[in-house]
Structures are given as structure tokens and as C-alpha cells.
């Protein structure tokens, strides 16, 4: 793994950033993993389960705006370390909640302290790694998000079934304190604007960030490491920047409102935000009710459910790693729009292959379609995340990511509620038709029927996400040119 990512220094950065996403997604998926136990222990329905996931994201959407501004102006690593400590503490509080309302309150607190992760990781990734391989690097980092989802489902699910749902929250919280210590002591704050980018083979992370690591060697045939390859590609192609969109003020001094207005004036960014929000909308709904659906639809026990989840996670990791490498290779060969085409194809193909996976009632054939759908859904993210950095000046990465995170968080917050309400409505219609005295396992089947129809209806969001990406391919190159011109203007002012 160290050789694959380019040496010990790079491996350390990728691992720590991936662990932050892993911890965040593990906590989020824990709600879905312990949903059956919460149903019986707190006597709540699907909509209330969905609300537990939603409030965290809604509060995060509010707090991510000021945190995005701080990310662009303050030291990001200490901020991230403190946030990890606070959200581990919030998870501990979730474990001792005595009622549904108290548990809901702890999830509100969780949302406030997890809002730092997205903007900070995007900004740090841009400053540590060059454009030409950000898809691949993002694939490794997003692998942590997938691994955290797996841990949240499997470890939390087993802990809840063997002990209680409270034990699941404790197990998720404990690693956070060790991760915060590692971030604070191990990860140096990189200099902004690409001056601390890590070349392959770098061993001493602190020396590299300080600029004292000697003999950085880049792969043959590649441009200077300070040059953004996407910017160079559109320049070689002769793409002209829209002068009305070129930023001629210092982005570091822009306020929250001015930065958000500028970020939303870039056509490709608006389409990427919409596509990402729709993709995560479906993912959040699926994540919240996946365990309930698998048990009810395929009539399997906890061990078999965990095996299904493990296979879906493996497929997601493979899809993430493959798409990151493919798109980076295409970009290095001048096919800049690959970062639009690959997510578009992945979203549209996932819409198709999930249909037989959701409709199947026999585990074995349906599982293969679900595996393919999971791989495609995950494969859309690395090129999409890398593309967002290509179309923004470096000084706006944090605030641009916070703007995107607001839309994504709102979509993910609404998803569990919408999925839960729709499933409950469909369940109610089916239960009205069920014979009086229906057995409990038949009721579980009716619950799965509600989720089955809900998943099928909501697949339309993945199709819409793919359509947005197809539209974005027409504006992407021009907006890269705008970012390059804005960056050059800021650099010229700095030299002057």
C-alpha cells in the first residue's frame, strides 16, 4: 500500500484523512445498523429513525459555512483534530441517551462538530497532492469513507445484537480520541497554493512540507509539479476563460456571502453540486434502511446480513480505486472531460443495475446486481471530487467545498425522512390488505415491500445525477480556464 500511494509520507497523509472520513461515516451508518434495536427499545417508526440521521446533517449544513471560511483562513489540521475529539464525545453522549428526544439532541450536537471534515479534507488534499493524480488520491481517501460505513454496519450491528445499541455508539466513539492525537502530532499544516505538494517517494513528511526534502522525482513525461495538469491541458487546447467569471480580487479576503456567490456563478460547479447532492441523497436513504431491507427482503440472519454488507463494501472499494486510476490516466492524456464522463456513466449504469437487485427476492442472483450497483455508485465520487478542485482557485477550496456540503447535507438529511415516510405509507397500504392475525415475520416482509418500492422510485435521483454530469461536460473545460486565469491573476498581484 505504501508503494502504491507513492511512499511513506503520502501514505501517512492519506491514511489519516481517510480515517477522519471513516469515523464520520461509521457514526452515520451506525443509526442504520442499530435501527432494528432502536425500533423495539424506543418504540419508534421508520420516519423517526430517518430523523435521527437527518438532524445531524441538517445542523452540519448550517455550521459548514462558517467552518469553510475558517478552513481557508486558519490552520486546518488542529481544527480537524479538535473536531474529532468533540464528535467522539457526542457519540459517547448518544450511548447514554435515556429517551428518543435525548438521543435526537445528541445527534444535533454531532452535526455541529462534524461540519469541519468536508472543507478541511478537500483543502488539505489540494495542497498535498497535484491535479494529475487527485482522482487516484481521492479514491484512497474515499476508501476510508467506505470502510467506515462497513465498520458502522458490521461492528455496530453485531454489538447491538449481542449487547445493546448503546454499546455500538461507545465502540464507534473510542477510536476518535486516538485519531485526534495522531492528527495533531503527525500531520503538519501544508503551505497553501501547492507549495507543500508531496512528490512520490518522499519519506520525511515534516521535511517535505517545510520544503527541505531533497531530490523530488516526478514521473517521466509529466509537467512541473507546480502546474495543474487540468489547467495545462485546457491551455494547450486553446480554451479561453470567460472574462466575466475571472476573479480579480483576493479570494482569501472574500466574505462568506461573496465567496458563495462566486462559487455558484461557475456553471460547472452548480451542476457538480446538483449531481453530488442527488447521488448522496440516494446513498443516504439506502444506507439508513439497508439492514432492515436485507433482512426482510432476503429473510437472512445477522451473520448473513453482515456478509452481504461486506461484499457490497468490497465492491465499492474496487469501484472507487478503479475509477480514480482510469480518470487520472485519461486526464494525463488530455481527455480532461473524463472527470465528467466517468461519473455520468457510473450514475446512469447504477440506475439500471440496481433495478433487478432491488426486485429480486432470492439472495444469490439479486446480490450480483447489488454488488455491481454499489461499485458503480462509489466509482462516481473520486473523479467528481477531483473535478471540483480543478474549477476553483486554491484560496477558495474550503468555502467552495462548504457550499457543496450544504447542498449534499440537506439532500442526505432529507433522504432518510423521505425514504422512511414513503416506506411507511406503502407499508400501511400493504398491511391494510394483509389478513387479520398476520404473523410477525410476515409483517417484516411487508416492511421490506415498502422499502423495495421506495428504492425503485428513488432510483430516479441517480438518473438525474448522471444527466447533470452529462450537461457539465460542455462547461467544464471553460471553467478550468477561468480557475487558471483567476489563480494567475492572484499570483501576479502577490508578486506585485
N, C-alpha and C positions, 0 to 999 in steps of 0.2 A: 504493500500500500504506500509506503514511504517513497519508493522508487516511482510508482505510478503517478503520484501527485507532484513530483519534482524535488524531493529532498526533505530533510528533517524540519527545516524552518517552515516550509509551506505546509507540511503535514500537521505541524502544531497549530498553525492558524486555522486551517480547515477543520481540524478536529474540534477545537474549542468553539468555533462559530456553529458547527453542526450540532454540538451538544446543547447550545443555547436553544436552537430550534427544536431539538429532540425533547428537551424538558418542557418547552411550551406546548408542543403537540401532544406529549404524553399526558399532561394535565387536561387538555381539551378532550382527548379521546377517553379519558377515564370516566367522564359522565356517561358516554355511550356504553362503556364496558360494564358499569355497575347499574345500568338502567333497570334491569330486572329486579335487583335487590332494592333499589330506591322505590320502585313501584309498590312493593309489598311493605317495606319498612315505614315509608312516609305516607302511604296510601295516596299516590299521585298518578296522573294520567300521562299520556304521551306529550300533550301540549305543555304540561308543567316541566317534564323532562327537557323538552326543547328550550323552554325559557331559561333553564339553568345554564345551558350553553350560550344562549343568545345574550344574556345580560353582560357576560364577560366581554363579548365582542363589541357590544354597543358602548360600554364605558370606555373600552380601548379605543374606539373610533373617535371619541371626544378628546381623550388625552394624547393621542398620537400627534395631533397638530402642534401643540407646544413642544413636545419631545422632539419632533422633526426639526424644529428651529434650534433646539439645544444641540442636536446631533451635528448640525452644520457650523456651530459656533464654539462648542465646548469639547472637552476630551471625552471621547466615546467609550473607551474601554472601562474607566472607573464607573461611568454612568450605567453601563451594561451590567457590571458586577454588582452594584448596589441593587439594581432592579431584580436580578436573580435571587438575591437574599430575601428581598421583600415578597416576591411571589412564592418562594418556598414557605415563608411564614404564612402567607394567605392560604396555601394548600393545607398547612397544619391546622389552621382555624376551621377549614372545611371539614376536617376529620372529627372535630369535637362539636359540630353543629347539632343542636338538640331538636330542631324542627326544620320544616321546609323553608320557612321565612328566614331563619338564621342562615341556613345553607345558601339561600339566594343572596343574602347580604355579603357573605364571604366571596361569592363569585363576582359581585360588584367590585370588591376590593382587588380581586385578581385581575380584572380588566384594566384597572388603573395602573398597575405596576408592570404589566406585560407589554404596554404600548411602546416601550423603548426598542424592543427586539428588531422589528422590521426595518425602521430607518437606520439604526446603528449598523446592522449586518450589511445592508446594501451599501452604505457609505464606506465601511471598512473593506468590503470586498473590492470595491472600485479602486481604493487606494493601495491595496496589497497586490492586486493582480491585473495584468494588461488585458485590453479588449479582446485580443485574438484568441484567448482561451478562457474567457469568462463563462461561456456556456458549460464547458467541462468542469470548471471550478464550482460553478453554481450547482452542477449535478451532484458533486460530492457533498456540498453543504446541505442541499435539499435532501440528500440521503439521510441526514440526521433527522429531518422532519418526519420522514417515512419511518425510520427506526423508532423514533419517539412514539409515533402512532401505534406501532406494533407493541412496544412496551406497555403503553397505556391500555391497550386492549387485552394483551395476554397476561401480564403480571397483575394488573388491576382486576381483570376478570377472575383469575384464579384466587387472588387474595379475597375478593368479595364473596366468592362461592365457598371458600374454605373457612375464612374468618368472618369478615364483615366488610361492608363498603367503606367504613371508616379506616380500616387498615390499608385499603387501596390508596387513599389520599396521603397517608403517612409515608408509604413506600415511595410515592412519587415525589414527595417533598424533600426527603433526606439528601438525595444526590445534589440538590441545588446549592447547598451550603459549601460543598466541596468544589463545585464548578465555579462558584463566585471567587473562591480563594485562588483557583488556578488561573482565572481570567486576570485577576488583579496582579498576581505575581509573575505570570508567564508571558502575557500578551502586551507588547509595547505599543504605544499610541503611534500610528504611522503618520508621516507628514502628508498633508493634503496635496491634491493635484498630481498624484502619481510619482512623487519623489522617493517613495519608500517601497516601490513595487519589487516583489521578490522574484528573482531570476531562478530558473531551475538549477538545482544543485547547491543552493545556499544552505549552510549548516547553522550558523550563528544568527538567530533571529534578531536579537537586540543589535548586533553589529550591522546587520543589513539595513535595519530601519534607521540607524544612526548614520548610514552612508559610508561605513568604514570596511564593509565586506569587500574584499578584492576579487578581481578577475571574474566578473559576472559573464557567463557564456550563454548566448541565446542560440536557438536552433538556426541552422543554416538557411539562408534564403528568406529570412524574416526581417521586417523593418526594425529600426531603432526602437528599443523598449519604451521610450517615452512617447512614441507615436501611436495613437489609437488606430488600430487596423481598419475599423469601420470608417473612420474619418478619412484615412488614406485612400480606401477603396472608392469612396464617392468622389474624392478629389481627382483620382486617376480617371474616373469615368466622366468627369466634367460636369457633375451635378452642381447646380448653383443654389445657394441659400436664398430663401425668401428674405429680402432686406427688412421687411416689416416685422419679422419674427426674431431677428438677430438682437440679442441682449446687449445694450450699450451702457449699462450701469453695473456697478459692482454687485454681483449676486450675493456675496457674503453679507451685505448690509441691507438686503431686501427684507421687509417685514413679512409676517405670515400671510397677510391678505395679498400683498403684491406678488409674493412668490407663488401662491396658489393660483392667482390669476394668470401668471405667465405659464406655469406648468400646464394649465388647462387650455392655453392658447395653442399648444402644439398638437396638431391633428392626430398624429400617430399615437401620442401619449393618451389622448382621450379614448381612442379605440383599444389600446392595450389595457387601460383601466377597466373598460367595459368588459372586455374578453376575460380578463383575470377575475373580475368580480363574479361573472356568470359561472366560470369554471369552479371557483371556490364555493359558490352557492350550492351547486350540486354536490360537491365533495363534502361540505359541512353537513348537509342533510343525510347523505349516505353514511357518514361517519357516526352520527348520533344514533341511528337506528339499525346499523349493520348487524350487531349481535342479535337483537330482537328478531330481525328478518331472517337471518341464517338459521336460528333455532326453530322458528315457526315454519319457514318455507320448506326446509330440508329435513326437519324432525331429527336433529342431531343433538348430542350432549355437549357439555362444556369443552371436553378434550377435543372432540371433532370440530367444534366451532373454532377453537384456537388453531387447529391445523389449517382450516380454511383461511383464517386471517393471516397465518404465516405465509402461505402460498401467495396470497394477494400482495403482501408486503414485499416478498422476493421479486414478484413480477414488477411491482412499482419501482424498486431499486434498479432493476435491469433496464426498464424503460427510461428512467432518469439518466443513467450513465450513458446509455447508447445515444439518446437524442443530444446530449451535451457534446459528445465527441463528434457526431455527424455534422451538427450545425457549425461547430468551430472549424472543422475541416473545410466545409463549403464556404464559409466566410473568408478563410485564408486564401481560397482560390478565386475570390472576387464575387461570389454569389451572396451578396450582403442580405438580400431578401429571404435567405434561408431561415433567418430568425423569425420571419413571418409565416413562411410556407409550412415549416415543420409543425408549429403549434396548431395551425389551421387544419392540417391533415389529421393530426392526432385527435383533436376535439371531434371532428366530423366522423372519423372512423370509430371512436369510442361510443358515439351516439348509436351507431349501428350494432356493434358487437355486444353492447350491454343488453339489448332487447331480448335475445334468446337466453342470456344469462339470468335476467330477472324473471322471465316467464317460466323457466324450467323448474320442475318440481322434483326431479331426480338429481342428486348432488353431482354425480360424476360428469355427465355431459354439460350441465349448466356451468360447472366450475371452470371449464376451459374458456368459455366465453367471458366469464367474470375476470379471469386472470388476464386475458387479452385487453379487456376494458380498463383494468387497473393500470396495466403497463402503459397504455396509450394516454390515459388521463394524467399520469405522473410525467410522461415524456414531454408534455406541452410546457412544463414550467421552466426548465433551465434556459432554453433559448428566449422565452418571453421575458424572464428576469434579466438576462444579459442585454436584451434589446433596450430595456428601459434606461440603462446607463449610457447606451450609445447616443440617445437623443436628448440628453440633458448635460449642461455644463457641470463639471465636477463639484463646484461650490453649491449646487442645488440638489445634490443626490439625496441628502437626508430629507429635505422638505418635499421633494418630488415623491419619494417613497412614502412619506407620511400621507400625502394627498391620495396616493393609490391605496394605502392601507385603510383610509377612511371608507372608501367605496367597498373594498374587499371585506372589511369588518362588518359593515352594515349588511352586506349580502350574506355573509356567514352567520350573522346574528338572526336575520330573518328566516334563514333556511330551516333550522330546527323547529321554529314555531310553525312555519308554513307546512313543512312536511308532517309535523305532528298533528296539526289541526285537520289537514286533508286526510291523513290516515284514520283519525278518529271518526270523521264524517263517513268515510267509506266503511269503516268497521261497524258503525251504527246502522248503516243501511243493510249490511250483511247479517248483523245479529237480529234485526227485525224479521229477517226471513228464516232465521235458524229455528229449529224445533225447540219447544219448551223442554227444559231439563238437559240442555246440551252439556256434554262433559267438558272439563277444563282444557284438555288437550285440543278439543275442537274449537274452543274459544281462542286458544293460541293460534290455531290455523286461521281463524277469521282475522286476527290481528295481522298476520303475515299477508293476508289477502289485501288488506288496506294499504300496507306498505308496498306491496307489489304494484298496485295500480298507481300509487303515488310516485314511485321511482320511474315508472314508464312515462307518466305525464311530465315529470321534471327533466327527463332527458332532452326535452326541447331546449333547455338552457345551454346544454353542451353544443347543440347545433348552432344556436345563436352565437356562442363564443367563437366557434370556428368561422362563422360568417364575418364577424368583426375582424378577425385576423386576416381574412382574405381581402377585406377592404383596406387594411393597414398597409398592405404591400405596395399600394400605389403612392403613399405619402412618406414611407419610411426613409428612403434614400435622401429625399429633400430635407427631412427633419434632422438627419445626421449631419448634413451640411450646415444647417442652422446652428446646431450644437458646436460644431467645429469652429464656425465663424465667431460665435459668442465666446468660446474659450480663447481664441486668438486675440480678440479684442480686449478681454480681461487681462491677458498676459502682456499685451502692448501697453496698457495703462499702468500695469505693475512695474514694467521696466522704465516707463517714463517717470 
